[in-house]
Amino acid sequence: MNLKNMSLLMFALLLTNVMVVAQDDNEEAKGYRFTDEININNTPVKNQYRSGTCWSFSGLAFAEAEILRKTGKLYDLSEMFMVYHTYSDKASKYVRLNGNLNFGSGAEVTDVFRVINLYGMMPESAYSGLNYGEELHTHGELDELLKSYVDAIIKNKNKKLTPVWHEAFDRVLDTYLGEIPATFVYEGVEYTPKSFAQSTGFNVDDYIEITSYTHRPYHKPFIMEIPDNWLWAEIYNVKLDEMMQVIDNSLENGYTIAWGADVSDKGFSWKNGVAVIPDEEKADLSGTEKEKWEALTKKEKDKSIYSFEEPVKEKNITPEMRQLNYDNYTVTDDHGMLIVGRAKDQEGNVFYKIKNSWGTDDAKYGGYFYASAAYIKLQTLGIAVHKDAIPNKIKKELGL
C-alpha cells in the first residue's frame, strides 16, 4: 500500500470513529436524564422472576429499608417465608367461603405485616423457598396445583371435609418451598422466626396504609375493594394532595414508602427506566408543528408520545380521574414496589425513584426506574408508611 492510499485509509478510519462517537453522544442525549435530589439507603435489588409475589418482595424491601434506617444493619429477609404462610392461611379462608374469594399468588403489603406479627420472619439464608430445582422463583406449576387442590376440596365428593385436608395442603408448600425450620442459626445466634423478628426491631404497629379515592369518606379507614385484599384489610383514605404530601414528607425525612401501583399503562417503560402519563392532546414534541401533529393517526401519535426520546407534557391528574380509572379497572392492583427517592429530569419536572423486584439485567438504572408525579398520582393504589413520616396535620385528621 502506498503512502497516499494509507493516508486515505487512516482518514476514513478517523472519520468513522468520529461518526460513531457523535452517534453515541446523540443517543446519550436522547431520553430522560435524571438528577437525584433524595436517595434513601435501601437494600440490594432482588428478582421475583416468574412468581406473582411482588407484594412480598416490596413489603420486605420496605421492612429491610426501615431496619437499615433505624439500626444501620443490612438484612436479606426471606420473601418465601411470607408466601408460605399467606398461601396456607388464604387456603383456609377460601375453603370456608366456598371458593368465593380471590385465590392466587397475589396479596398486599398488609400480608407481610400480618405474617411478621403472627409468625415472625426469617433471613434468606435460612429459608430461600427454592426447593424444586430452580435457581429463581418459578411458580406457575405451584400456583396451578394449589388452586386445583383447594377447588377439589370445595367440590367435596366425600360430602364432608376430612380433618387432614389443610395439613396435606401445607405438605405441597413444604415440597415446593421447603419445610420451615422451627429454629435456625443466624450470625452465630439461634433464633425462632418470632425471636428473629423481635431482634430486628421492626414493629408492624408503627406503620399504616394510605390511599385516596372519592367513593369513601376522607380521613376514615375503609376496606379497599381489590381482589388481592383477601384479608379485607382496612386502609386510610386521604385527599389526593394529602397523599402526595405524605410521600414527599416521608422522603424528605429519610423514610421509604411501600408503593402498590399499576404498571400496565403504556406510559411505563422498564427498558427506558421511566413511567409517565403523557397528555395525548397537548403533547408538544420537538419538530412537530401543531398542524402536522393533528394530521397524525392515533397510532402515529402514540408512537411519538411513547418514544421516551425526550420529556413530554403530562396530564393534570385529578381525584375524579383517579376514581374513574379505579371504577373502570383501568388502574388495578398490579404491582408492589418501593419509593426510595425523588429526582428531577432535565426540564425540572419532579420524578420519584422506584426500587423494583425484576432483577438488574436489562435495567437501565440497575433495577430502579423513575416515575413522574403524574404517574404516582394516577397509578397509585395505596402506600404504606411509618406513622412518624406523616405530616402532623394529616396525622391529626386521621386520628393517629
N, C-alpha and C positions, 0 to 999 in steps of 0.2 A: 504494500500500500504506500503510495507516495505521500509527501508531506501535505499536499493540498487536500487529498481525499481524507487523510487523517484529521486535518483541521475541521473539515466539514462534518465528519463523524462526531468529533468532540463537541462541536457546536450543536449538533442535533440532539446529542445526549443531554447537554446542558439545558437546552430548550425544553426537552421532555421533562426533566426534573423540575424546572421552574413551573411548568404547566401542572404537574402532579401536586406540587406544593400549593399552588394557587387554588387548585380544585379542592384540596384538603382543607385549606383555610376557608374557602367558600362554604364547604359542607359544615365546617365547625361554626360558621357564622349563622347558619340556619337554625331554626328551632328556638325553643325557650332556653334562656340562660338564667340560672337562679343564684342568688346570694343569700346564704343562711343568715338570719338575724338572731334566731333562737335555735339551739340544737342541744336537746337534753340527753344526757347519758342514758344509754339503754343497752340491752344485751345483744349478742350477735343474731343476725337474721337466720331463721330456720326454714325448713321446707316441709309443708304439709303434704306435698306431692299429690297423689291420686286418692285423696281422702277428703271427705266433707267436714273436716274438723277445724276449720278456721277459728271457730269460737273458742276452742281450747288453746290454740296457738296464740291468738290475740289476747285472751284472758290471762294466760300465763306470761306473755310478754309484758303485759301491764303489771302483773304481780312482781315479776323479776325487776322491772324498772323501778317500782316502788321500794322494793327491798334494797336495791342499789342506792336509791336516793337517801334512804333512812340510815343504812348501815355501811354503805360503801362496799358491800360484799357482792360478788358476782355469782349468781346461781344459774344453773341449767336445769329447769324443772321438767318433770315428765308430763307431757300432754296426754299420753295414752292412759295414765292413771285416771285422769279426769274423764276420758272417753269410756273406759271400762265401767265406772260407777254410774255415769249418766245413762249409758245404754241399759245397764241392769235395772236401774230404778224406773226408767221410762217403760221398760217391758211390763213391769207390774201395773203401772197406771194404764197402759194401752189395753191390757187384757181386762182390767176392771171396767174400763169404759167400752168394752165390746168392740174395740177397734176404732172408736170414734175419737181419734186423736192422731196427730201427725207423728208417724214413727219413721225415723231415719237417722242419718248421721248428724243432721243439723241440730244446733242448740244455741244458747246465748251465753254471754259473759256471766249472766246470773248463775248458770250451771257451774261455772268454775268456782264462784264464791260459795255456792251451796256445797259442792264436793269438799272444798277446803274446810268448811265449817263442820261437816258431818264426818268426813273420813280422813282429812288431813291432806298431805301432799308428799311427793317423793321426788328425788333427783332423777334425772335422765339416766344416770349411771346405774341406778338401782332398778329401773323399770323402763325399758325402751319401747315395749309394745310391739316389737318386731320378732315374732315367734313363728313365722310362716315362710321363711326362706327368702325374704326380700330385704334389700338394704334401705329402701324408703317406703313410706306408708302407702300401701296399695289396698284399698278397702272395698273394691267392687264386689268381690265374692263374699266377703264378710257381711256387708250391708244387705245383700240379697238373701243370704242364708238366715240372718237374724229376723228379717221381715217375714220370710216364709215360715219361720218357726213360730212366731207369735200369732200369725194368721191361722196356722194349723191348730194351735191351742184354742183359739177363739171358735173355730168350727166345731171342736169338741165332739168328736164322734163317739166318745165314751159316755156322753151325756152329763159328765161331771169332770171337774179338773182333778188331776192327780196331785198329791202333795209334793211331788218332786219336779214339776214342770219348770219352775224357776231355777232350781238347782241345775237342771240339765242345760238351761239357757246360759247360765254362768260358765258351765263347762265348755261351751262353744267359745266364749270370750277367753277362757283360760287357754284353749288350744291355739287360738289365733294371736292373742295379745300376750299371753303368758300369765301364769298364776301370780297374783300379787303377794309378795312376801309379807309375813306378819312383822318381821324386823329386818333391818339391813344396816350395814356399816357405811358411814359417810365421813370422810376425813378422820378416820380412826375412832369415831364415836358410834355406838349402836343406838338406833332410833326405831320407833314405830312411825307409821305415817303421821299420826297425830302429834307425837312429840317433835318430829321434824318440822312440821308446820309451825308449831309454837316457837321453835328455836329460831325461825326466820324473822319473827316479829311482825309478820303480816296479819293484820286483823281485818276480817271482812266487814266488820261493823263500821269501819272508817269510810266506807265507800257507798255511793248511791248512783243510780242510773237516771238519766235525764233525756227527755225528748221534747218535741214541740209540734203539736197538732191542734187544730181548731175545733175538732169534734168532741173534745173533752175539756172540762174547766181547767183554766190555768192555775198553777201553784197547788195542784192536788195530784196525788198518785192515782194511776188507773192501770188496769190490766191491758197491756198492749196486745191488740188483735193481730198477731202474726203467727203463721204456722209453727215456727220453731220455738215459740214460747209455750212449750208443752207443760211447763210448771205453772202457767198462768200467773207469773210473777208481775208485781207492780213496778211502774216506772213513773217518775215525777214529770209533770207537764209544765213547761215554761214557754214564754213568748220567744219568737224566733231570734230577736235581737238579744234576749237574755241568754239563750243557748250559746250564741256566738261570744257573748261576754264571759261565760263560764269557760269556754275553750281558751280564749285569749288570756284570761286571768290565770288559768292553770299553767299555761306555758310560761307566762311572764314570771311566775313564782316557782318554776322548776318542777312542775308536775306534768307527767304524760297523761294521755287520755285514751281509754279504750274506745274504739270507734266502730260501730256497726253501720254499714252503708251498702249502697247498691253500686256495683262497678260494671253493670251491664250496659250503661249508657255509652253511645258511640263517641262521646267526648272523653272517654277513658282510654288511654293508650299506654299499656305496660311497656311496649317497645320504646316509646319516646319518653317514658317516665313522667307523664303529665296527665292530669284529669281536669277538664274544663267544661263549661256549659256555654257554647257559642250562641250568640244571638244571630240566628239564621237570617233574620230580616234586616239586620243592621250591621252585619259584619263589614268592616272596612279593610279590604285586602289590598296590599300594595300592588299597583299595576293593573287594578281592575276598576275601570270607571263605572259610575252608577248605572249608566245605560247598558254597558256590557254585562254588568252583574245581573241586572234584571232580565237580560236575554238568556242567561244560562238556565239549563234544565235543573231540576231538583238534584239529580244525580251529580251533575257538574258542580252545583253549589256545595253539596255535601263533601265532595272530593276536595274542593278548595278550602272549606272551613275546617275540615278534619285532617288536613295535611300536617298540621302541627309544625309548619315551617317557620311560623312567626306568631307572636301573640295576637289574639283576635278579641274583638269586643264581645263581652259576655252578657247574658241575660240578667236583668234585675229580678232577683228571687223574692217572692212574696209568700206570706203564710198561706194564702189561698192556693198558690201554685203548688206548694208542698202538699197541702191537703188533697188536692185533685190528683196528684201523682200517686199518693198513698191509696186513695179510694179506688183508683183505676188500675192498681197493681203495676203502674209504670215504675215506681220505686218499690222494691221488695226487699225482704230480709235476705240479703245476698252474700255478704262477706264481712268478716271481722278483721280489724287491723288496729294499729296503734299510732296515734298522733304524737310525734316526738319533737316537733319544732315548727318554726314559722320562717318564711323567706319572702323575697320579692323577686319578680322577674326583671328583665332589662328595661321594662317600661314603668316599673314601680308598683305593679299590681301585687296584692297580697296572696301568697300561697302558703299551704301548710304541708310540712314534711311528714310523710306517712311511711311507717315500717310495715312491710307486707310479710307474708309467710309462704312465698313462692320460690324460695331459694335465691341465689345470687347469679346463676347462669342467665345469660341473655337479659340481664337487668342493667339498664343504663346507669343507675345510681346505686349499684351494689345491693339490690334488694329493697330499696326505698323508691318512692316517687313523690311528686308534688301535686297537690290538689288545690285548685283555686278556691277562694272564699265562696264564690257562687256554687261550685261543686259541693262544698261542705254544707252549705245552706240547703240545697235542694236534695242531695242524695243521702243525707244522714238519717238513719232510722233511730239511733239512740247512741248515747255516750255513757261511759262510767268514769267517775272522777272521785278523788278524795274530797271529803266534805270541807276540809280546810282550804281547798282550791276554789271554792265557790265564793263570789263576792258577797259581802255581808248583807247587802240589801236584798239580794235574791235568796240568800240563806234564810233571812228573816221571813220573807214571803212564803217560803216552803215550810216554815215552822221547825227548822232544824236547830 
